[in-house]
Amino acid sequence: MNFNIRGAVIHNIHQMNDQELQQLVQDSIQQGDEKLLPGLGVIFEVIWQNSSTQEQAQMIETLQERLSTTQ
């Protein structure tokens, strides 16, 4: 059985307002449940695909900075 995670996540969140999306992301991160990681990945993919090259570079810079301080 194939399950389209991207499609399911987008279907479940496509009508959420800003506050609901923010709460979803915050709750998913705070819970630390690995089952939520694919959904966060889809959300990040949407953000990435709709970001400018400059915004993408800033995200990568932030990621590199934070990862280097957690090791």
Backbone torsions as a table, in degrees:
resi	resn	phi	psi	omega
1	MET	NA	125.7	176.0
2	ASN	-93.3	137.4	178.6
3	PHE	-126.8	121.3	-178.2
4	ASN	-85.0	94.9	-177.7
5	ILE	-63.2	-45.2	-179.7
6	ARG	-56.1	-50.1	-178.5
7	GLY	-61.7	-41.4	-179.7
8	ALA	-65.7	-44.7	-179.7
9	VAL	-63.7	-48.8	-179.1
10	ILE	-61.2	-40.9	177.9
11	HIS	-60.9	-40.5	-177.1
12	ASN	-73.6	-23.2	-175.3
13	ILE	-114.2	-5.4	-170.3
14	HIS	-62.6	-21.4	-179.9
15	GLN	-106.4	9.0	179.3
16	MET	-73.7	146.1	174.9
17	ASN	-86.1	177.7	-176.8
18	ASP	-55.7	-45.9	-177.3
19	GLN	-64.6	-41.8	179.8
20	GLU	-65.4	-40.5	178.4
21	LEU	-64.9	-42.8	178.9
22	GLN	-62.0	-43.9	179.7
23	GLN	-63.8	-40.4	178.5
24	LEU	-59.8	-47.8	-179.4
25	VAL	-64.4	-47.9	-179.1
26	GLN	-61.3	-45.6	179.7
27	ASP	-63.0	-42.5	-179.4
28	SER	-61.6	-41.3	-179.9
29	ILE	-70.8	-44.1	-177.9
30	GLN	-64.9	-36.0	-179.7
31	GLN	-67.6	-30.4	179.1
32	GLY	64.7	18.3	-179.0
33	ASP	-81.6	121.5	-176.6
34	GLU	-64.5	-19.8	176.8
35	LYS	-64.4	-21.6	-177.9
36	LEU	-86.8	-11.4	-176.7
37	LEU	-60.3	-41.3	178.0
38	PRO	-60.2	-38.5	177.9
39	GLY	-64.7	-42.4	176.5
40	LEU	-64.4	-34.8	177.1
41	GLY	-63.5	-41.2	177.6
42	VAL	-64.7	-42.7	178.7
43	ILE	-61.5	-43.7	178.5
44	PHE	-64.0	-39.5	178.8
45	GLU	-59.3	-43.3	178.5
46	VAL	-63.6	-44.2	178.6
47	ILE	-60.8	-48.0	-177.5
48	TRP	-59.6	-47.6	-176.9
49	GLN	-66.3	-20.2	-178.0
50	ASN	-110.9	19.8	178.6
51	SER	-108.8	150.8	175.9
52	SER	-72.1	166.8	176.7
53	THR	-58.8	-39.0	178.9
54	GLN	-64.9	-43.5	178.6
55	GLU	-64.8	-39.8	177.7
56	GLN	-62.2	-42.9	178.7
57	ALA	-61.8	-39.2	178.7
58	GLN	-65.7	-39.9	177.9
59	MET	-63.2	-43.2	179.2
60	ILE	-64.7	-41.7	178.3
61	GLU	-61.1	-45.9	178.1
62	THR	-61.0	-45.0	179.7
63	LEU	-60.5	-46.8	179.2
64	GLN	-61.5	-43.0	179.6
65	GLU	-61.7	-46.7	-176.5
66	ARG	-69.3	-38.5	179.9
67	LEU	-68.2	-34.5	-179.2
68	SER	-71.0	-23.3	179.9
69	THR	-90.3	-9.4	-178.3
70	THR	-98.0	-3.0	-177.2
71	GLN	-90.6	NA	NA
